Amino acid sequence: MPVAHKQSTAWPYSLGLHLGAHRTATTTLQTTLDENEAALGEHGFRVLTPTSKARRKEFSVRNFSNQILRCCSRGVVGKLKYRRKAANILRELVGATPRDRLLISDENLLGPIYEHFDQGIYPKSRCCLVETGRSLGRVPGVAFLTVRDYASFFQSAYAMLALYDPNFFPSEDEVARHDWTSFSRGWDAVVSDIRRALPQTLLLVALFEDDPVGKNLQAMFGKEASRELEIPENKRINTAPTREAIEHALSNKQDEAY
């Protein structure tokens, strides 16, 4: 028998994408979505995030986005292989618990933030989103994107690279001289890529500096449904660390106990 859901005034689409971006409280938002899975289900929403318990399994949102990125890093033969993998993962994910409305949230659907740090952001976003649309087999009705002030975004992204990339060891002098506003490709190019890759999709953009979690929840699920959600307390929103903090992280990077 069909399940009766509460009426919601949120977006009247069967499919939506939350694209991050990285370093804009995306993990905090995804954790909130995971912890409110039951409440969202009552409103007819199914949400897929990389922060769920299945994040490291074969059939996970993160593995789906990984296959999408591989499609954009291979030749024709490689593309076909990873397209099939992405489509299989999506079928397993979506078929498990169908809902009236599906929201897929993963910042990695935009691809990597950078390939060469000083050449701009999300160089593969258009290709990744074209491949995402191909795997979905239908047009997302809406996409959500949060953007951030360039200086703090680049500084936060630089810190993430310093902490997690095992091959990234800039000198203290390089960190001290780095220009956080030096780039050749910005948010306008990312927005253009989204519109070109998904021309029939409504794009809603939020600002990191303007309550990104609360504003996104309202845009995604409407005021009525979002009021019922429990937002976890004491969740730290990504800030831009100082140069000294980045230098400290780099100096302790190879210490396993750090």
C-alpha atoms as an extended CHARMM CRD file, in Angstrom:
* protein
*
       258  EXT
         1         1  MET       CA              0.0000000000        0.0000000000        0.0000000000  PROA      1               0.0000000000
         2         2  PRO       CA              1.2250000000        3.5280000000       -0.7000000000  PROA      2               0.0000000000
         3         3  VAL       CA              2.5410000000        5.4400000000        2.2950000000  PROA      3               0.0000000000
         4         4  ALA       CA              0.6360000000        8.5830000000        3.2650000000  PROA      4               0.0000000000
         5         5  HSD       CA              2.9700000000       11.5540000000        3.8110000000  PROA      5               0.0000000000
         6         6  LYS       CA              2.4250000000       14.9330000000        5.3930000000  PROA      6               0.0000000000
         7         7  GLN       CA              1.7650000000       17.7240000000        2.9330000000  PROA      7               0.0000000000
         8         8  SER       CA              4.7830000000       19.9590000000        2.3750000000  PROA      8               0.0000000000
         9         9  THR       CA              5.0340000000       23.2640000000        0.5380000000  PROA      9               0.0000000000
        10        10  ALA       CA              8.6820000000       22.6420000000       -0.3620000000  PROA      10              0.0000000000
        11        11  TRP       CA              9.9910000000       22.2960000000       -3.8990000000  PROA      11              0.0000000000
        12        12  PRO       CA              7.5160000000       20.4230000000       -6.1110000000  PROA      12              0.0000000000
        13        13  TYR       CA             10.2020000000       18.3350000000       -7.8100000000  PROA      13              0.0000000000
        14        14  SER       CA             10.8680000000       14.6090000000       -7.7440000000  PROA      14              0.0000000000
        15        15  LEU       CA             14.6550000000       15.0570000000       -7.7150000000  PROA      15              0.0000000000
        16        16  GLY       CA             17.0450000000       17.6410000000       -6.2780000000  PROA      16              0.0000000000
        17        17  LEU       CA             20.8270000000       17.9470000000       -5.9770000000  PROA      17              0.0000000000
        18        18  HSD       CA             22.7810000000       19.6200000000       -3.1900000000  PROA      18              0.0000000000
        19        19  LEU       CA             26.2300000000       20.4170000000       -4.6060000000  PROA      19              0.0000000000
        20        20  GLY       CA             27.9790000000       21.8710000000       -1.5740000000  PROA      20              0.0000000000
        21        21  ALA       CA             30.3090000000       23.5370000000       -2.1730000000  PROA      21              0.0000000000
        22        22  HSD       CA             33.2290000000       22.2760000000       -0.0920000000  PROA      22              0.0000000000
        23        23  ARG       CA             34.1440000000       24.3220000000        2.9940000000  PROA      23              0.0000000000
        24        24  THR       CA             30.6560000000       25.8800000000        3.2500000000  PROA      24              0.0000000000
        25        25  ALA       CA             29.1930000000       23.8970000000        6.1970000000  PROA      25              0.0000000000
        26        26  THR       CA             28.2060000000       21.0780000000        3.8520000000  PROA      26              0.0000000000
        27        27  THR       CA             29.1300000000       18.3050000000        6.3030000000  PROA      27              0.0000000000
        28        28  THR       CA             27.1430000000       20.0200000000        9.0550000000  PROA      28              0.0000000000
        29        29  LEU       CA             24.1320000000       20.1950000000        6.7560000000  PROA      29              0.0000000000
        30        30  GLN       CA             24.5150000000       16.5580000000        5.6910000000  PROA      30              0.0000000000
        31        31  THR       CA             24.7800000000       15.4040000000        9.3120000000  PROA      31              0.0000000000
        32        32  THR       CA             21.5890000000       17.3090000000       10.0650000000  PROA      32              0.0000000000
        33        33  LEU       CA             19.8500000000       15.5720000000        7.1670000000  PROA      33              0.0000000000
        34        34  ASP       CA             21.0390000000       12.1430000000        8.3590000000  PROA      34              0.0000000000
        35        35  GLU       CA             19.8880000000       12.7470000000       11.9160000000  PROA      35              0.0000000000
        36        36  ASN       CA             16.4390000000       13.8190000000       10.7030000000  PROA      36              0.0000000000
        37        37  GLU       CA             15.8910000000       10.9690000000        8.2740000000  PROA      37              0.0000000000
        38        38  ALA       CA             12.6540000000        9.8370000000        9.9280000000  PROA      38              0.0000000000
        39        39  ALA       CA             11.1410000000       13.3330000000       10.1010000000  PROA      39              0.0000000000
        40        40  LEU       CA             11.9950000000       14.0070000000        6.4570000000  PROA      40              0.0000000000
        41        41  GLY       CA             10.5210000000       10.6490000000        5.4920000000  PROA      41              0.0000000000
        42        42  GLU       CA              7.2110000000       11.6960000000        7.0130000000  PROA      42              0.0000000000
        43        43  HSD       CA              7.1580000000       14.5690000000        4.5200000000  PROA      43              0.0000000000
        44        44  GLY       CA              7.9250000000       12.2640000000        1.6110000000  PROA      44              0.0000000000
        45        45  PHE       CA             11.6320000000       13.0670000000        1.3080000000  PROA      45              0.0000000000
        46        46  ARG       CA             14.4340000000       10.5760000000        0.7970000000  PROA      46              0.0000000000
        47        47  VAL       CA             17.8980000000       12.0910000000        1.3270000000  PROA      47              0.0000000000
        48        48  LEU       CA             21.1810000000       10.4850000000        0.2490000000  PROA      48              0.0000000000
        49        49  THR       CA             24.4020000000       11.8770000000        1.7410000000  PROA      49              0.0000000000
        50        50  PRO       CA             28.0610000000       10.7880000000        2.0070000000  PROA      50              0.0000000000
        51        51  THR       CA             27.9240000000       11.2250000000        5.7970000000  PROA      51              0.0000000000
        52        52  SER       CA             25.4150000000        8.4060000000        6.3030000000  PROA      52              0.0000000000
        53        53  LYS       CA             26.4480000000        5.1060000000        7.9010000000  PROA      53              0.0000000000
        54        54  ALA       CA             26.9400000000        3.5880000000        4.4570000000  PROA      54              0.0000000000
        55        55  ARG       CA             29.4350000000        6.2410000000        3.3370000000  PROA      55              0.0000000000
        56        56  ARG       CA             32.3360000000        3.8070000000        2.8780000000  PROA      56              0.0000000000
        57        57  LYS       CA             30.3780000000        0.9560000000        1.3450000000  PROA      57              0.0000000000
        58        58  GLU       CA             30.3570000000        0.0320000000       -2.3040000000  PROA      58              0.0000000000
        59        59  PHE       CA             26.8310000000        1.3410000000       -2.8240000000  PROA      59              0.0000000000
        60        60  SER       CA             27.1990000000        4.8060000000       -1.3290000000  PROA      60              0.0000000000
        61        61  VAL       CA             26.7680000000        8.3760000000       -2.5110000000  PROA      61              0.0000000000
        62        62  ARG       CA             30.4970000000        9.0200000000       -2.1850000000  PROA      62              0.0000000000
        63        63  ASN       CA             31.3440000000        6.0070000000       -4.3160000000  PROA      63              0.0000000000
        64        64  PHE       CA             28.8210000000        7.2470000000       -6.8780000000  PROA      64              0.0000000000
        65        65  SER       CA             30.5390000000       10.6490000000       -7.0610000000  PROA      65              0.0000000000
        66        66  ASN       CA             33.9360000000        8.9080000000       -7.2510000000  PROA      66              0.0000000000
        67        67  GLN       CA             32.8110000000        7.0060000000      -10.3620000000  PROA      67              0.0000000000
        68        68  ILE       CA             31.5140000000       10.2600000000      -11.8650000000  PROA      68              0.0000000000
        69        69  LEU       CA             34.9210000000       11.8860000000      -11.3560000000  PROA      69              0.0000000000
        70        70  ARG       CA             36.6360000000        8.9110000000      -12.9590000000  PROA      70              0.0000000000
        71        71  CYS       CA             34.3940000000        9.3860000000      -16.0010000000  PROA      71              0.0000000000
        72        72  CYS       CA             35.9250000000       12.8390000000      -16.3700000000  PROA      72              0.0000000000
        73        73  SER       CA             39.4720000000       11.5400000000      -16.0310000000  PROA      73              0.0000000000
        74        74  ARG       CA             39.4380000000        8.7250000000      -18.5770000000  PROA      74              0.0000000000
        75        75  GLY       CA             39.1900000000        8.1360000000      -22.3220000000  PROA      75              0.0000000000
        76        76  VAL       CA             36.0940000000        6.8530000000      -24.0970000000  PROA      76              0.0000000000
        77        77  VAL       CA             36.5540000000        3.2210000000      -23.0110000000  PROA      77              0.0000000000
        78        78  GLY       CA             37.1140000000        4.2500000000      -19.3990000000  PROA      78              0.0000000000
        79        79  LYS       CA             34.0560000000        6.4980000000      -19.4330000000  PROA      79              0.0000000000
        80        80  LEU       CA             31.7710000000        3.6110000000      -20.4100000000  PROA      80              0.0000000000
        81        81  LYS       CA             33.1240000000        1.4530000000      -17.5940000000  PROA      81              0.0000000000
        82        82  TYR       CA             32.6400000000        4.0580000000      -14.8940000000  PROA      82              0.0000000000
        83        83  ARG       CA             29.2880000000        5.2000000000      -16.2500000000  PROA      83              0.0000000000
        84        84  ARG       CA             28.0010000000        1.6710000000      -15.7790000000  PROA      84              0.0000000000
        85        85  LYS       CA             29.3890000000        1.5620000000      -12.2450000000  PROA      85              0.0000000000
        86        86  ALA       CA             27.7970000000        4.9100000000      -11.3740000000  PROA      86              0.0000000000
        87        87  ALA       CA             24.4300000000        3.8380000000      -12.8010000000  PROA      87              0.0000000000
        88        88  ASN       CA             24.5310000000        0.5560000000      -10.8550000000  PROA      88              0.0000000000
        89        89  ILE       CA             25.3220000000        2.3460000000       -7.5850000000  PROA      89              0.0000000000
        90        90  LEU       CA             22.4950000000        4.8020000000       -8.1390000000  PROA      90              0.0000000000
        91        91  ARG       CA             19.9900000000        2.0450000000       -8.8580000000  PROA      91              0.0000000000
        92        92  GLU       CA             20.9240000000        0.3180000000       -5.6050000000  PROA      92              0.0000000000
        93        93  LEU       CA             20.6940000000        3.5500000000       -3.6130000000  PROA      93              0.0000000000
        94        94  VAL       CA             17.4260000000        4.8570000000       -5.0190000000  PROA      94              0.0000000000
        95        95  GLY       CA             15.7180000000        1.5030000000       -5.2450000000  PROA      95              0.0000000000
        96        96  ALA       CA             16.2820000000        0.7380000000       -1.5820000000  PROA      96              0.0000000000
        97        97  THR       CA             13.8040000000        3.2600000000       -0.1400000000  PROA      97              0.0000000000
        98        98  PRO       CA             11.7070000000        5.1190000000       -2.7270000000  PROA      98              0.0000000000
        99        99  ARG       CA             10.1340000000        8.4200000000       -1.6970000000  PROA      99              0.0000000000
       100       100  ASP       CA              8.0320000000       11.0340000000       -3.3950000000  PROA      100             0.0000000000
       101       101  ARG       CA             11.0350000000       13.3710000000       -3.5440000000  PROA      101             0.0000000000
       102       102  LEU       CA             14.7160000000       12.4930000000       -3.6080000000  PROA      102             0.0000000000
       103       103  LEU       CA             17.5710000000       14.8120000000       -2.5970000000  PROA      103             0.0000000000
       104       104  ILE       CA             21.1600000000       13.7430000000       -3.3180000000  PROA      104             0.0000000000
       105       105  SER       CA             23.7900000000       15.7120000000       -1.4050000000  PROA      105             0.0000000000
       106       106  ASP       CA             27.5030000000       15.4320000000       -2.1720000000  PROA      106             0.0000000000
       107       107  GLU       CA             29.9460000000       18.2870000000       -2.7270000000  PROA      107             0.0000000000
       108       108  ASN       CA             32.1510000000       15.9350000000       -4.7320000000  PROA      108             0.0000000000
       109       109  LEU       CA             29.5930000000       15.9920000000       -7.5560000000  PROA      109             0.0000000000
       110       110  LEU       CA             31.3030000000       19.2630000000       -8.5130000000  PROA      110             0.0000000000
       111       111  GLY       CA             34.6300000000       17.4520000000       -8.7930000000  PROA      111             0.0000000000
       112       112  PRO       CA             37.8160000000       18.5630000000       -7.0170000000  PROA      112             0.0000000000
       113       113  ILE       CA             38.0860000000       22.1410000000       -5.7850000000  PROA      113             0.0000000000
       114       114  TYR       CA             41.2860000000       22.5750000000       -7.7490000000  PROA      114             0.0000000000
       115       115  GLU       CA             43.8340000000       20.7660000000       -9.8480000000  PROA      115             0.0000000000
       116       116  HSD       CA             46.4460000000       23.5040000000       -9.6770000000  PROA      116             0.0000000000
       117       117  PHE       CA             45.7570000000       25.6500000000       -6.6500000000  PROA      117             0.0000000000
       118       118  ASP       CA             46.3110000000       29.0500000000       -8.2810000000  PROA      118             0.0000000000
       119       119  GLN       CA             44.2890000000       28.3300000000      -11.4340000000  PROA      119             0.0000000000
       120       120  GLY       CA             40.7850000000       28.5770000000      -10.0410000000  PROA      120             0.0000000000
       121       121  ILE       CA             38.0790000000       26.4040000000       -8.5630000000  PROA      121             0.0000000000
       122       122  TYR       CA             36.1900000000       23.3220000000       -9.7460000000  PROA      122             0.0000000000
       123       123  PRO       CA             37.7830000000       22.9180000000      -13.1830000000  PROA      123             0.0000000000
       124       124  LYS       CA             35.8190000000       19.6920000000      -13.8330000000  PROA      124             0.0000000000
       125       125  SER       CA             32.4140000000       20.7920000000      -12.5450000000  PROA      125             0.0000000000
       126       126  ARG       CA             30.7360000000       20.8950000000      -15.9540000000  PROA      126             0.0000000000
       127       127  CYS       CA             31.9320000000       17.4260000000      -16.9640000000  PROA      127             0.0000000000
       128       128  CYS       CA             31.0280000000       15.9420000000      -13.5620000000  PROA      128             0.0000000000
       129       129  LEU       CA             27.5200000000       17.3770000000      -13.6740000000  PROA      129             0.0000000000
       130       130  VAL       CA             26.9520000000       16.2560000000      -17.2720000000  PROA      130             0.0000000000
       131       131  GLU       CA             27.9400000000       12.7350000000      -16.2290000000  PROA      131             0.0000000000
       132       132  THR       CA             25.7590000000       12.9780000000      -13.1180000000  PROA      132             0.0000000000
       133       133  GLY       CA             22.7550000000       13.9290000000      -15.2460000000  PROA      133             0.0000000000
       134       134  ARG       CA             23.4860000000       11.0550000000      -17.6030000000  PROA      134             0.0000000000
       135       135  SER       CA             23.5980000000        8.5590000000      -14.7130000000  PROA      135             0.0000000000
       136       136  LEU       CA             20.4200000000        9.9250000000      -13.1370000000  PROA      136             0.0000000000
       137       137  GLY       CA             18.4840000000        9.3850000000      -16.3350000000  PROA      137             0.0000000000
       138       138  ARG       CA             16.1950000000       12.3020000000      -15.5160000000  PROA      138             0.0000000000
       139       139  VAL       CA             16.4930000000       16.0380000000      -15.0740000000  PROA      139             0.0000000000
       140       140  PRO       CA             16.9180000000       17.3110000000      -11.4950000000  PROA      140             0.0000000000
       141       141  GLY       CA             14.2280000000       19.8480000000      -10.8060000000  PROA      141             0.0000000000
       142       142  VAL       CA             16.3960000000       21.9240000000       -8.4810000000  PROA      142             0.0000000000
       143       143  ALA       CA             20.0380000000       22.2290000000       -7.4290000000  PROA      143             0.0000000000
       144       144  PHE       CA             21.3860000000       23.9250000000       -4.3020000000  PROA      144             0.0000000000
       145       145  LEU       CA             24.8010000000       25.5860000000       -4.0850000000  PROA      145             0.0000000000
       146       146  THR       CA             26.4470000000       27.5230000000       -1.2540000000  PROA      146             0.0000000000
       147       147  VAL       CA             29.2460000000       29.9350000000       -2.1230000000  PROA      147             0.0000000000
       148       148  ARG       CA             31.7540000000       31.6880000000        0.0940000000  PROA      148             0.0000000000
       149       149  ASP       CA             33.9200000000       34.7860000000        0.1720000000  PROA      149             0.0000000000
       150       150  TYR       CA             36.9560000000       34.0560000000       -2.0080000000  PROA      150             0.0000000000
       151       151  ALA       CA             39.6540000000       34.8560000000        0.5300000000  PROA      151             0.0000000000
       152       152  SER       CA             38.2520000000       32.7000000000        3.3320000000  PROA      152             0.0000000000
       153       153  PHE       CA             37.2120000000       29.9390000000        0.9070000000  PROA      153             0.0000000000
       154       154  PHE       CA             40.6840000000       29.5970000000       -0.5770000000  PROA      154             0.0000000000
       155       155  GLN       CA             42.3440000000       29.7900000000        2.8050000000  PROA      155             0.0000000000
       156       156  SER       CA             40.0570000000       27.0850000000        4.2200000000  PROA      156             0.0000000000
       157       157  ALA       CA             40.5930000000       24.9250000000        1.1140000000  PROA      157             0.0000000000
       158       158  TYR       CA             44.3570000000       25.4430000000        1.3580000000  PROA      158             0.0000000000
       159       159  ALA       CA             44.2480000000       24.2670000000        4.9740000000  PROA      159             0.0000000000
       160       160  MET       CA             42.2940000000       21.1500000000        3.9650000000  PROA      160             0.0000000000
       161       161  LEU       CA             44.9370000000       20.3960000000        1.3530000000  PROA      161             0.0000000000
       162       162  ALA       CA             47.7070000000       20.9210000000        3.8960000000  PROA      162             0.0000000000
       163       163  LEU       CA             46.0930000000       18.5010000000        6.3410000000  PROA      163             0.0000000000
       164       164  TYR       CA             44.9210000000       15.7010000000        4.0760000000  PROA      164             0.0000000000
       165       165  ASP       CA             47.0480000000       15.6130000000        0.9220000000  PROA      165             0.0000000000
       166       166  PRO       CA             50.0970000000       13.4110000000        1.6710000000  PROA      166             0.0000000000
       167       167  ASN       CA             52.0210000000       14.9580000000       -1.2360000000  PROA      167             0.0000000000
       168       168  PHE       CA             51.4480000000       18.6100000000       -0.2990000000  PROA      168             0.0000000000
       169       169  PHE       CA             54.3490000000       20.1040000000        1.6310000000  PROA      169             0.0000000000
       170       170  PRO       CA             54.7780000000       23.7920000000        0.7880000000  PROA      170             0.0000000000
       171       171  SER       CA             57.5040000000       25.6610000000        2.6090000000  PROA      171             0.0000000000
       172       172  GLU       CA             56.7080000000       28.1860000000        5.3400000000  PROA      172             0.0000000000
       173       173  ASP       CA             57.7780000000       30.8990000000        2.8980000000  PROA      173             0.0000000000
       174       174  GLU       CA             55.2660000000       29.6600000000        0.3050000000  PROA      174             0.0000000000
       175       175  VAL       CA             52.4810000000       29.6890000000        2.8900000000  PROA      175             0.0000000000
       176       176  ALA       CA             53.4440000000       33.1720000000        4.0590000000  PROA      176             0.0000000000
       177       177  ARG       CA             53.5130000000       34.5590000000        0.5090000000  PROA      177             0.0000000000
       178       178  HSD       CA             50.3660000000       32.8240000000       -0.7650000000  PROA      178             0.0000000000
       179       179  ASP       CA             47.7410000000       35.2070000000       -2.1490000000  PROA      179             0.0000000000
       180       180  TRP       CA             44.3400000000       33.8790000000       -1.0440000000  PROA      180             0.0000000000
       181       181  THR       CA             42.5730000000       35.9330000000       -3.7350000000  PROA      181             0.0000000000
       182       182  SER       CA             44.7290000000       34.8460000000       -6.6850000000  PROA      182             0.0000000000
       183       183  PHE       CA             42.7140000000       32.7270000000       -9.1240000000  PROA      183             0.0000000000
       184       184  SER       CA             41.6100000000       32.6320000000      -12.7470000000  PROA      184             0.0000000000
       185       185  ARG       CA             38.2530000000       30.9140000000      -12.2910000000  PROA      185             0.0000000000
       186       186  GLY       CA             35.6410000000       31.7410000000       -9.6630000000  PROA      186             0.0000000000
       187       187  TRP       CA             32.0440000000       31.1510000000       -8.5970000000  PROA      187             0.0000000000
       188       188  ASP       CA             30.6690000000       32.7590000000      -11.7530000000  PROA      188             0.0000000000
       189       189  ALA       CA             32.3540000000       30.0400000000      -13.8270000000  PROA      189             0.0000000000
       190       190  VAL       CA             31.0070000000       27.3100000000      -11.5190000000  PROA      190             0.0000000000
       191       191  VAL       CA             27.4690000000       28.6900000000      -11.7840000000  PROA      191             0.0000000000
       192       192  SER       CA             27.8390000000       28.8800000000      -15.5610000000  PROA      192             0.0000000000
       193       193  ASP       CA             28.9900000000       25.2420000000      -15.6290000000  PROA      193             0.0000000000
       194       194  ILE       CA             25.9720000000       24.1230000000      -13.5920000000  PROA      194             0.0000000000
       195       195  ARG       CA             23.5770000000       25.9700000000      -15.8990000000  PROA      195             0.0000000000
       196       196  ARG       CA             25.1970000000       24.5510000000      -19.0190000000  PROA      196             0.0000000000
       197       197  ALA       CA             25.3380000000       21.0050000000      -17.6850000000  PROA      197             0.0000000000
       198       198  LEU       CA             21.8020000000       21.1130000000      -16.2380000000  PROA      198             0.0000000000
       199       199  PRO       CA             19.9870000000       23.7420000000      -18.3490000000  PROA      199             0.0000000000
       200       200  GLN       CA             16.4990000000       22.7400000000      -17.2050000000  PROA      200             0.0000000000
       201       201  THR       CA             17.3720000000       22.6940000000      -13.5010000000  PROA      201             0.0000000000
       202       202  LEU       CA             16.4860000000       25.5520000000      -11.1660000000  PROA      202             0.0000000000
       203       203  LEU       CA             19.6500000000       26.7020000000       -9.3650000000  PROA      203             0.0000000000
       204       204  LEU       CA             19.3260000000       28.2030000000       -5.8750000000  PROA      204             0.0000000000
       205       205  VAL       CA             22.4640000000       29.8250000000       -4.4330000000  PROA      205             0.0000000000
       206       206  ALA       CA             23.0440000000       30.5520000000       -0.7300000000  PROA      206             0.0000000000
       207       207  LEU       CA             25.8350000000       32.4920000000        0.9820000000  PROA      207             0.0000000000
       208       208  PHE       CA             28.0910000000       30.8100000000        3.5210000000  PROA      208             0.0000000000
       209       209  GLU       CA             28.1770000000       33.9800000000        5.5780000000  PROA      209             0.0000000000
       210       210  ASP       CA             24.3480000000       34.0260000000        5.8780000000  PROA      210             0.0000000000
       211       211  ASP       CA             23.3210000000       30.9780000000        7.9930000000  PROA      211             0.0000000000
       212       212  PRO       CA             24.0040000000       28.3430000000        5.3050000000  PROA      212             0.0000000000
       213       213  VAL       CA             22.4770000000       25.4310000000        7.2240000000  PROA      213             0.0000000000
       214       214  GLY       CA             19.2500000000       27.1520000000        8.2110000000  PROA      214             0.0000000000
       215       215  LYS       CA             18.7040000000       28.8570000000        4.8490000000  PROA      215             0.0000000000
       216       216  ASN       CA             19.3840000000       25.6650000000        2.9040000000  PROA      216             0.0000000000
       217       217  LEU       CA             17.0030000000       23.6120000000        5.0530000000  PROA      217             0.0000000000
       218       218  GLN       CA             14.2060000000       26.1210000000        4.4460000000  PROA      218             0.0000000000
       219       219  ALA       CA             14.8940000000       26.1980000000        0.7060000000  PROA      219             0.0000000000
       220       220  MET       CA             15.0170000000       22.4050000000        0.5190000000  PROA      220             0.0000000000
       221       221  PHE       CA             12.0360000000       21.4320000000        2.6140000000  PROA      221             0.0000000000
       222       222  GLY       CA              9.9670000000       24.5620000000        3.2280000000  PROA      222             0.0000000000
       223       223  LYS       CA              9.4850000000       26.4560000000        6.4870000000  PROA      223             0.0000000000
       224       224  GLU       CA              6.9340000000       24.0210000000        7.9090000000  PROA      224             0.0000000000
       225       225  ALA       CA              9.0270000000       20.8880000000        7.4800000000  PROA      225             0.0000000000
       226       226  SER       CA             12.3340000000       22.5540000000        8.3920000000  PROA      226             0.0000000000
       227       227  ARG       CA             10.8730000000       23.7570000000       11.7130000000  PROA      227             0.0000000000
       228       228  GLU       CA             10.3730000000       20.1240000000       12.7060000000  PROA      228             0.0000000000
       229       229  LEU       CA             14.0270000000       19.2230000000       12.1150000000  PROA      229             0.0000000000
       230       230  GLU       CA             16.4720000000       18.9670000000       14.9910000000  PROA      230             0.0000000000
       231       231  ILE       CA             19.6620000000       20.8250000000       14.1660000000  PROA      231             0.0000000000
       232       232  PRO       CA             22.6120000000       19.3180000000       16.0810000000  PROA      232             0.0000000000
       233       233  GLU       CA             24.1110000000       21.7110000000       18.6160000000  PROA      233             0.0000000000
       234       234  ASN       CA             27.7510000000       22.7240000000       18.8520000000  PROA      234             0.0000000000
       235       235  LYS       CA             28.5070000000       21.8990000000       15.2230000000  PROA      235             0.0000000000
       236       236  ARG       CA             31.5840000000       23.8730000000       14.1960000000  PROA      236             0.0000000000
       237       237  ILE       CA             31.2670000000       25.7410000000       10.9310000000  PROA      237             0.0000000000
       238       238  ASN       CA             34.4490000000       25.8000000000        8.8310000000  PROA      238             0.0000000000
       239       239  THR       CA             36.4460000000       28.9510000000        9.4440000000  PROA      239             0.0000000000
       240       240  ALA       CA             39.4970000000       30.1960000000        7.5960000000  PROA      240             0.0000000000
       241       241  PRO       CA             42.5510000000       29.2330000000        9.6890000000  PROA      241             0.0000000000
       242       242  THR       CA             45.4840000000       31.5700000000       10.0870000000  PROA      242             0.0000000000
       243       243  ARG       CA             48.7180000000       31.1040000000        8.1730000000  PROA      243             0.0000000000
       244       244  GLU       CA             50.3380000000       30.1560000000       11.4700000000  PROA      244             0.0000000000
       245       245  ALA       CA             47.7780000000       27.3770000000       12.0000000000  PROA      245             0.0000000000
       246       246  ILE       CA             48.4310000000       26.0220000000        8.5030000000  PROA      246             0.0000000000
       247       247  GLU       CA             52.1880000000       26.0830000000        9.1140000000  PROA      247             0.0000000000
       248       248  HSD       CA             51.6570000000       24.2450000000       12.4180000000  PROA      248             0.0000000000
       249       249  ALA       CA             49.5340000000       21.5570000000       10.6990000000  PROA      249             0.0000000000
       250       250  LEU       CA             52.1470000000       21.0800000000        8.0000000000  PROA      250             0.0000000000
       251       251  SER       CA             54.9780000000       20.7630000000       10.5230000000  PROA      251             0.0000000000
       252       252  ASN       CA             53.1150000000       17.9710000000       12.3550000000  PROA      252             0.0000000000
       253       253  LYS       CA             51.6380000000       16.2810000000        9.3250000000  PROA      253             0.0000000000
       254       254  GLN       CA             53.8420000000       13.1720000000        9.4140000000  PROA      254             0.0000000000
       255       255  ASP       CA             53.3790000000       12.6460000000       13.1480000000  PROA      255             0.0000000000
       256       256  GLU       CA             50.8390000000        9.8010000000       13.4280000000  PROA      256             0.0000000000
       257       257  ALA       CA             49.9930000000       10.8080000000       16.9940000000  PROA      257             0.0000000000
       258       258  TYR       CA             49.1600000000       14.3950000000       15.9770000000  PROA      258             0.0000000000
